[in-house]
Amino acid sequence: MATGLLIVFILISAYLGWLVARQRRALQLIGREWRELRTEEERVFDFLHGLGEAFGGGTKRRELYRLIVESAARILDAHGGALYLVDRSGAFLTPVFVSRGCAPLVEIPPHIRQQAASSPVAMESYLRLHPVNPGEGALARVWKEGGARTFTFADAELAGVAAPGQQPTAALVGCLSYKDKTLGVLAVVNGPMSTDFGTEDLAVFKAIAGQSAFALYSEAVYAEASEKHRLDSDLTTAREIQSILLPSTAPVIAGYEIAGLNIAARHVSGDYFDYLPLSGDRLGVAIADVAGKGIPAALVTGMCRTVLRMAAPGGRSPAEALRELNRRLYPDVKEDLFISMLYLLLDARSGDVTMARAGHDPPLLYRAAGREVTSLDPPGMAVGIDSGEVFDRVLSDSTVKLDPGDGILLYTDGVTEALDRHDAEFGTARLIQALQANAPKGAEATVRNIAEEVREFAGDTPQHDDITLIFIRKT
């Protein structure tokens, strides 16, 4: 009986010892897994912290690419990595960072393989310059399919991409997408003689890919905002320069009032007007509209001003001055940047107004006696369309005489083509009515009030064309 109890006691003690040992091993395993998890968490935290510092410290784009690739490779204990971004056209992937010694994920041409056997730099150069097109291996597959996945040497996308001894053993490849926008592809790679990636590695890689996509998207938005700010600053400077080229005050000429204004639809205007004091109590007045908007049109208006100021003096008539302007500008003006222009000479002694119209909107002649308004339509074609044979033949001078109270309104089509919220145009009829109502009030009041009527007509509707007005009134 005693012997039987002893045996039972020994068996129970052995079993309890086995349980304790098993529990101890389980605790040790849990502790090791916990330490590994903590280490993994610390690496991911370091990665996120690094991205935060990159933005906070104004890291350059190239350094952000390097940080993403090298951090991902370090966290996953990979041999290397690569980052590819979608080209602006969306047709292919462009390599923006490939870590040194990264096993290739694209097929390597035989001649590059041969060069790489003696010079590893040949392989690295090829990988850093070669774009990935649809259908080219693991990178292209994930780019088109989305998500993230593990590739091994047994997969067709990795087999045969490089010479023996250079093939990747395994790769984690993830599509970088944020807000339904595909930005590129991130990959980490293990080279020859290394192990595959596990399920836990893929989970961590997905987290890294998600944060990387957010970082790249944010960087792109920040860069775009910075570029827009820089462009806005440049455009503001351009507007200030252009405002210097436009007349700041009206000229004084005996017996006449003159006023003009320019309202740009954008930062800079494709409209131009100028006053040119000439000898013998004469004044040249020019107004022009370049087909096109923005900086290119503004540059052409600057060319117009310079050339006209050289061509106008010397007793030339308006038609002669515009012919010279066309000869000088035609070789340098593109077809889509032709210029409609009107140039007139005001003779204070005779009271004559002589004008030539190069395809510009017909000026409006106001007669004070009957408050009548008529269009003046001297023939002509726009500057920059013809080298001179046709332009010189169709252009001619036209002269009118102004009586006290009469006036001439010059304008660009930004006035008549201004739109309201129903897409109705301000039109010539409204402009004539505005001229009849305001001409007796003087030149300054006329251009100011007409501009205000156009503004009230348009309301909040964005205007896509510049507005220029000049009114010449005989006192």
C-alpha positions as CSV (number, residue, x, y, z in Angstrom):
1,M,0.0,0.0,0.0
2,A,2.7,2.5,1.0
3,T,4.7,1.6,-2.1
4,G,1.7,2.3,-4.3
5,L,1.2,5.7,-2.7
6,L,4.8,6.5,-3.2
7,I,4.6,5.7,-6.9
8,V,1.5,7.9,-7.2
9,F,3.2,10.7,-5.4
10,I,6.3,10.4,-7.7
11,L,4.1,10.5,-10.8
12,I,2.1,13.5,-9.6
13,S,5.4,15.3,-8.7
14,A,6.8,14.5,-12.2
15,Y,3.7,15.7,-13.9
16,L,3.6,18.9,-11.9
17,G,7.3,19.5,-12.7
18,W,6.6,19.0,-16.4
19,L,3.7,21.5,-16.2
20,V,6.0,24.0,-14.5
21,A,8.7,23.5,-17.0
22,R,6.2,23.8,-19.8
23,Q,4.7,27.0,-18.3
24,R,8.2,28.4,-17.9
25,R,9.0,27.7,-21.6
26,A,5.7,29.3,-22.6
27,L,6.4,32.3,-20.5
28,Q,9.9,32.6,-22.0
29,L,8.4,32.3,-25.5
30,I,5.8,34.9,-24.7
31,G,8.5,37.2,-23.4
32,R,10.7,36.7,-26.5
33,E,7.7,37.4,-28.7
34,W,6.8,40.4,-26.7
35,R,10.4,41.7,-26.9
36,E,10.3,41.1,-30.7
37,L,7.0,42.9,-30.9
38,R,8.3,45.8,-28.9
39,T,11.4,46.0,-31.1
40,E,9.1,45.9,-34.2
41,E,6.9,48.6,-32.8
42,E,9.9,50.7,-32.0
43,R,11.2,50.4,-35.6
44,V,7.8,51.3,-37.0
45,F,7.6,54.2,-34.5
46,D,11.1,55.3,-35.6
47,F,9.9,55.2,-39.2
48,L,6.8,57.4,-38.5
49,H,8.9,59.7,-36.3
50,G,11.4,60.0,-39.2
51,L,8.6,61.0,-41.6
52,G,7.4,63.6,-39.2
53,E,10.8,65.1,-38.8
54,A,11.3,65.0,-42.6
55,F,8.2,67.3,-43.0
56,G,9.0,69.4,-40.0
57,G,12.6,70.0,-41.1
58,G,11.8,70.7,-44.7
59,T,13.5,67.6,-46.0
60,K,14.0,67.7,-49.8
61,R,12.0,65.3,-51.9
62,R,15.0,63.1,-52.7
63,E,15.8,62.6,-49.0
64,L,12.1,61.7,-48.3
65,Y,12.4,58.9,-51.0
66,R,15.6,57.6,-49.4
67,L,14.1,57.7,-45.9
68,I,11.1,55.6,-47.0
69,V,13.1,52.9,-48.8
70,E,16.0,52.6,-46.2
71,S,13.6,52.7,-43.2
72,A,11.4,50.0,-44.8
73,A,14.4,47.8,-45.5
74,R,15.8,48.3,-42.0
75,I,12.5,47.5,-40.2
76,L,11.9,44.3,-42.3
77,D,15.6,43.3,-42.1
78,A,15.7,43.3,-45.9
79,H,18.8,43.5,-48.1
80,G,17.5,46.5,-50.1
81,G,14.5,48.3,-51.4
82,A,13.2,50.5,-54.2
83,L,10.7,53.2,-54.7
84,Y,9.0,53.9,-58.0
85,L,6.5,56.7,-58.7
86,V,3.9,56.9,-61.4
87,D,4.9,59.2,-64.3
88,R,2.8,62.3,-64.8
89,S,1.4,60.8,-68.0
90,G,0.4,57.7,-66.0
91,A,2.0,55.4,-68.6
92,F,4.9,54.0,-66.6
93,L,6.8,53.8,-63.3
94,T,9.9,55.9,-62.7
95,P,12.6,54.8,-60.3
96,V,13.2,57.6,-57.8
97,F,15.3,55.7,-55.3
98,V,17.0,52.3,-55.5
99,S,19.2,51.3,-52.5
100,R,22.7,50.2,-53.1
101,G,23.0,46.5,-53.8
102,C,19.3,46.0,-54.2
103,A,18.6,42.8,-56.1
104,P,16.7,43.6,-59.3
105,L,12.9,43.3,-59.7
106,V,13.0,43.9,-63.5
107,E,14.4,41.9,-66.2
108,I,18.1,42.7,-66.9
109,P,19.3,42.7,-70.5
110,P,22.2,40.3,-71.2
111,H,24.7,43.0,-72.0
112,I,24.0,44.7,-68.6
113,R,24.4,41.3,-66.9
114,Q,27.8,40.9,-68.5
115,Q,28.9,44.4,-67.4
116,A,27.6,43.8,-63.9
117,A,29.8,40.7,-63.6
118,S,32.8,42.9,-63.5
119,S,31.3,46.2,-62.4
120,P,28.3,46.2,-60.0
121,V,27.8,49.9,-60.8
122,A,26.4,48.9,-64.2
123,M,23.5,47.0,-62.6
124,E,22.8,49.9,-60.2
125,S,22.8,52.5,-62.9
126,Y,20.4,50.4,-65.0
127,L,18.0,50.0,-62.1
128,R,18.0,53.7,-61.3
129,L,17.3,54.7,-64.9
130,H,15.0,52.0,-66.2
131,P,11.3,52.9,-66.2
132,V,8.8,50.1,-65.6
133,N,6.1,49.6,-68.2
134,P,2.8,47.7,-67.7
135,G,3.4,44.0,-67.8
136,E,7.0,44.1,-66.6
137,G,7.2,41.9,-63.6
138,A,6.2,42.2,-60.0
139,L,6.3,46.0,-59.8
140,A,4.0,46.4,-62.8
141,R,1.6,43.7,-61.5
142,V,1.2,45.3,-58.1
143,W,0.9,48.8,-59.7
144,K,-2.1,47.6,-61.8
145,E,-3.7,45.2,-59.3
146,G,-3.2,47.3,-56.1
147,G,-2.6,46.1,-52.6
148,A,0.6,44.5,-51.3
149,R,1.9,40.9,-51.7
150,T,4.9,38.7,-51.2
151,F,6.8,37.3,-54.1
152,T,9.3,34.4,-53.9
153,F,11.9,33.0,-56.2
154,A,9.3,30.4,-57.4
155,D,7.0,33.2,-58.8
156,A,7.3,33.9,-62.5
157,E,7.7,37.7,-61.8
158,L,11.1,37.0,-60.0
159,A,12.4,34.1,-61.9
160,G,14.9,34.9,-64.6
161,V,15.1,38.7,-63.9
162,A,18.8,38.5,-63.4
163,A,21.8,36.3,-63.8
164,P,22.4,33.4,-61.5
165,G,23.6,34.6,-58.1
166,Q,21.9,38.0,-58.5
167,Q,18.2,36.9,-58.3
168,P,16.1,38.1,-55.4
169,T,15.0,35.3,-53.1
170,A,11.9,37.2,-52.0
171,A,10.3,40.6,-52.2
172,L,7.5,42.5,-50.6
173,V,5.8,44.8,-53.1
174,G,3.1,47.3,-52.3
175,C,1.0,49.8,-54.3
176,L,1.1,53.2,-52.8
177,S,-2.4,54.7,-53.0
178,Y,-4.0,57.5,-51.1
179,K,-7.5,59.1,-51.7
180,D,-8.0,56.9,-54.8
181,K,-4.8,58.2,-56.3
182,T,-2.1,55.7,-57.2
183,L,1.2,57.3,-56.5
184,G,3.7,54.5,-57.1
185,V,5.1,51.2,-55.8
186,L,7.4,50.4,-52.8
187,A,9.4,47.2,-52.6
188,V,11.8,45.6,-50.2
189,V,14.0,42.8,-51.4
190,N,16.0,39.9,-50.0
191,G,18.9,38.8,-52.2
192,P,20.4,35.4,-52.9
193,M,20.8,32.9,-50.1
194,S,18.4,34.8,-47.8
195,T,15.0,33.7,-46.3
196,D,11.5,34.5,-47.4
197,F,9.3,37.1,-45.8
198,G,6.6,35.8,-43.4
199,T,3.0,36.8,-42.8
200,E,4.0,39.2,-40.0
201,D,6.4,40.9,-42.3
202,L,3.7,41.4,-44.9
203,A,1.4,43.0,-42.2
204,V,4.2,45.4,-41.1
205,F,5.0,46.2,-44.8
206,K,1.4,47.1,-45.5
207,A,1.5,49.6,-42.6
208,I,4.7,51.1,-43.9
209,A,3.3,51.3,-47.4
210,G,0.2,53.1,-46.1
211,Q,2.2,55.7,-44.2
212,S,4.5,56.1,-47.1
213,A,1.6,56.8,-49.5
214,F,0.3,59.4,-47.0
215,A,3.7,61.0,-46.8
216,L,4.2,61.2,-50.6
217,Y,0.7,62.6,-51.1
218,S,1.3,65.2,-48.4
219,E,4.6,66.1,-49.9
220,A,3.1,66.5,-53.4
221,V,0.3,68.8,-52.0
222,Y,2.8,70.8,-50.0
223,A,5.1,71.1,-53.1
224,E,2.2,72.2,-55.2
225,A,1.1,74.8,-52.7
226,S,4.7,76.1,-52.5
227,E,4.9,76.3,-56.2
228,K,1.6,78.1,-56.5
229,H,2.8,80.5,-53.8
230,R,6.0,81.1,-55.8
231,L,4.1,81.6,-59.0
232,D,1.6,83.9,-57.4
233,S,4.5,86.0,-56.1
234,D,6.1,86.0,-59.5
235,L,2.8,87.0,-61.2
236,T,2.4,89.8,-58.6
237,T,5.8,91.1,-59.5
238,A,5.0,90.8,-63.2
239,R,1.8,92.7,-62.6
240,E,3.7,95.4,-60.8
241,I,6.2,95.6,-63.7
242,Q,3.4,95.8,-66.3
243,S,1.6,98.5,-64.3
244,I,4.8,100.6,-64.7
245,L,4.6,100.1,-68.5
246,L,0.9,101.3,-68.6
247,P,0.2,105.0,-68.3
248,S,-0.3,106.1,-64.7
249,T,-1.7,109.5,-65.5
250,A,-3.5,111.0,-68.5
251,P,-1.5,113.3,-70.8
252,V,-2.4,117.0,-70.9
253,I,-3.2,118.4,-74.4
254,A,-4.9,121.7,-75.1
255,G,-8.6,121.4,-75.9
256,Y,-9.0,117.7,-74.9
257,E,-9.7,115.5,-72.0
258,I,-8.3,111.9,-72.0
259,A,-8.7,109.1,-69.6
260,G,-7.9,105.4,-69.7
261,L,-7.9,102.3,-67.5
262,N,-7.0,98.6,-67.6
263,I,-8.5,95.8,-65.6
264,A,-6.7,92.5,-65.9
265,A,-8.8,89.3,-65.8
266,R,-5.7,87.6,-64.3
267,H,-2.6,88.8,-62.6
268,V,-1.3,90.2,-65.8
269,S,-3.1,91.6,-68.8
270,G,-3.1,90.8,-72.5
271,D,-4.5,94.3,-73.2
272,Y,-2.3,97.3,-73.7
273,F,-2.7,101.0,-74.1
274,D,-0.3,103.9,-74.3
275,Y,0.0,107.6,-74.9
276,L,2.8,108.9,-77.1
277,P,3.6,112.6,-77.0
278,L,4.8,113.7,-80.4
279,S,6.0,116.9,-81.9
280,G,3.8,119.7,-83.2
281,D,1.0,119.5,-80.5
282,R,0.2,116.0,-81.5
283,L,-0.5,113.0,-79.3
284,G,-0.5,109.3,-80.3
285,V,-3.0,107.0,-78.5
286,A,-2.7,103.2,-78.9
287,I,-4.9,100.4,-77.7
288,A,-4.3,96.7,-78.3
289,D,-5.5,93.2,-77.4
290,V,-3.3,90.1,-77.7
291,A,-5.1,86.9,-78.5
292,G,-4.3,84.8,-75.4
293,K,-3.9,85.5,-71.8
294,G,-1.4,85.4,-69.0
295,I,2.4,85.8,-69.1
296,P,2.8,85.1,-72.9
297,A,0.3,87.7,-73.9
298,A,1.8,90.2,-71.4
299,L,5.2,89.7,-72.9
300,V,3.8,90.5,-76.4
301,T,2.2,93.7,-75.1
302,G,5.6,94.7,-73.8
303,M,7.0,94.1,-77.3
304,C,4.2,96.2,-78.8
305,R,5.0,99.1,-76.6
306,T,8.7,99.1,-77.3
307,V,8.3,98.8,-81.1
308,L,5.5,101.3,-81.4
309,R,7.5,103.9,-79.5
310,M,10.3,103.4,-82.0
311,A,8.0,103.4,-85.0
312,A,5.6,106.3,-84.1
313,P,7.9,109.4,-84.1
314,G,9.2,111.0,-87.3
315,G,5.9,112.2,-88.7
316,R,4.6,108.8,-89.6
317,S,0.8,108.4,-90.0
318,P,-1.0,105.8,-87.9
319,A,-1.1,103.3,-90.8
320,E,2.7,103.8,-91.5
321,A,3.5,103.2,-87.8
322,L,1.4,100.0,-87.7
323,R,3.0,98.7,-90.9
324,E,6.4,99.1,-89.3
325,L,5.1,97.5,-86.1
326,N,3.9,94.5,-88.1
327,R,7.1,94.1,-90.0
328,R,9.1,94.0,-86.8
329,L,6.8,91.7,-84.8
330,Y,5.7,89.2,-87.4
331,P,8.9,87.1,-87.3
332,D,8.7,86.7,-83.6
333,V,5.0,86.3,-82.9
334,K,3.4,82.9,-82.9
335,E,0.2,82.3,-84.9
336,D,-1.9,82.0,-81.7
337,L,-0.7,85.3,-80.3
338,F,-1.7,87.8,-83.0
339,I,-2.5,91.3,-81.9
340,S,-5.6,93.5,-82.7
341,M,-4.6,97.1,-82.4
342,L,-5.8,100.6,-83.0
343,Y,-3.5,103.6,-83.2
344,L,-4.6,107.2,-83.6
345,L,-3.0,110.7,-83.9
346,L,-4.7,113.6,-82.1
347,D,-3.8,117.0,-83.6
348,A,-4.5,119.7,-81.2
349,R,-4.1,122.5,-83.8
350,S,-6.4,121.2,-86.5
351,G,-8.7,119.2,-84.2
352,D,-8.3,116.2,-86.6
353,V,-8.2,112.6,-85.3
354,T,-6.5,110.3,-87.7
355,M,-6.6,106.5,-87.0
356,A,-5.6,103.1,-88.4
357,R,-7.3,100.0,-87.2
358,A,-5.4,96.7,-87.3
359,G,-8.3,94.3,-86.7
360,H,-9.3,95.9,-83.4
361,D,-12.9,96.6,-82.2
362,P,-14.3,99.6,-84.0
363,P,-14.1,102.8,-81.8
364,L,-17.3,104.6,-81.0
365,L,-17.7,108.2,-82.1
366,Y,-20.0,110.3,-79.8
367,R,-21.5,113.5,-81.2
368,A,-22.7,115.8,-78.5
369,A,-25.1,117.8,-80.7
370,G,-27.5,114.9,-81.0
371,R,-26.0,112.5,-78.5
372,E,-25.6,110.1,-81.4
373,V,-23.0,107.3,-81.4
374,T,-21.6,105.6,-84.5
375,S,-18.9,103.0,-85.1
376,L,-15.7,104.0,-87.0
377,D,-14.6,101.1,-89.2
378,P,-11.4,101.9,-91.1
379,P,-10.2,98.7,-92.8
380,G,-7.2,96.6,-91.6
381,M,-6.1,93.2,-90.3
382,A,-4.5,92.1,-87.0
383,V,-0.8,92.4,-86.4
384,G,1.3,89.2,-86.7
385,I,-0.9,87.3,-89.1
386,D,0.7,88.4,-92.4
387,S,4.3,89.3,-93.2
388,G,3.3,92.6,-94.8
389,E,2.1,92.1,-98.4
390,V,-1.6,91.8,-97.5
391,F,-1.4,93.8,-94.2
392,D,0.1,96.8,-95.9
393,R,-2.4,96.8,-98.7
394,V,-5.6,96.6,-96.6
395,L,-4.6,99.0,-93.8
396,S,-5.4,102.7,-94.3
397,D,-5.8,105.9,-92.4
398,S,-9.2,107.4,-91.6
399,T,-9.7,111.0,-90.3
400,V,-12.6,112.5,-88.3
401,K,-12.9,116.0,-86.8
402,L,-14.2,116.5,-83.3
403,D,-16.4,119.4,-82.2
404,P,-16.7,120.6,-78.6
405,G,-18.3,117.9,-76.5
406,D,-17.6,115.2,-79.0
407,G,-15.6,112.2,-78.1
408,I,-14.1,108.8,-79.2
409,L,-14.3,105.7,-77.0
410,L,-11.6,103.0,-77.6
411,Y,-12.2,99.6,-75.9
412,T,-11.2,96.0,-76.0
413,D,-13.6,93.1,-76.4
414,G,-13.4,92.3,-72.7
415,V,-16.0,95.1,-72.3
416,T,-18.6,93.9,-74.8
417,E,-18.0,90.2,-74.1
418,A,-18.3,90.4,-70.3
419,L,-20.8,87.8,-69.2
420,D,-23.5,87.8,-66.5
421,R,-24.7,84.8,-64.6
422,H,-27.0,83.8,-67.4
423,D,-24.1,83.9,-69.9
424,A,-25.5,87.0,-71.6
425,E,-23.0,89.4,-73.0
426,F,-22.8,93.1,-72.0
427,G,-22.8,93.8,-75.7
428,T,-22.2,96.9,-77.9
429,A,-25.8,98.2,-77.4
430,R,-25.3,98.5,-73.7
431,L,-21.9,100.1,-74.2
432,I,-23.4,102.7,-76.6
433,Q,-26.1,103.5,-74.0
434,A,-23.5,103.8,-71.3
435,L,-21.4,106.2,-73.5
436,Q,-24.4,108.4,-74.3
437,A,-25.3,108.6,-70.6
438,N,-21.7,109.4,-69.4
439,A,-19.9,111.3,-72.2
440,P,-21.2,114.7,-71.0
441,K,-19.7,114.1,-67.6
442,G,-16.1,114.2,-68.9
443,A,-13.4,111.6,-69.8
444,E,-12.5,110.4,-66.3
445,A,-16.1,109.9,-65.3
446,T,-17.0,108.2,-68.6
447,V,-14.4,105.4,-68.3
448,R,-14.9,105.0,-64.6
449,N,-18.7,104.7,-64.8
450,I,-18.7,102.4,-67.9
451,A,-16.3,100.0,-66.0
452,E,-18.6,100.1,-63.0
453,E,-21.6,99.3,-65.2
454,V,-19.7,96.3,-66.6
455,R,-18.8,95.1,-63.2
456,E,-22.4,95.4,-61.9
457,F,-23.7,93.6,-65.0
458,A,-21.3,90.7,-64.5
459,G,-21.8,90.4,-60.8
460,D,-20.0,87.5,-59.3
461,T,-19.5,85.8,-62.7
462,P,-15.7,85.2,-63.2
463,Q,-14.5,87.2,-66.3
464,H,-12.0,85.6,-68.7
465,D,-10.9,88.6,-70.6
466,D,-9.1,91.8,-69.8
467,I,-10.9,95.2,-69.9
468,T,-9.4,98.4,-71.3
469,L,-11.2,101.7,-71.9
470,I,-9.9,105.0,-73.3
471,F,-12.1,108.1,-73.8
472,I,-11.0,111.1,-75.7
473,R,-13.3,114.2,-75.4
474,K,-12.9,117.6,-77.0
475,T,-13.6,120.4,-74.5
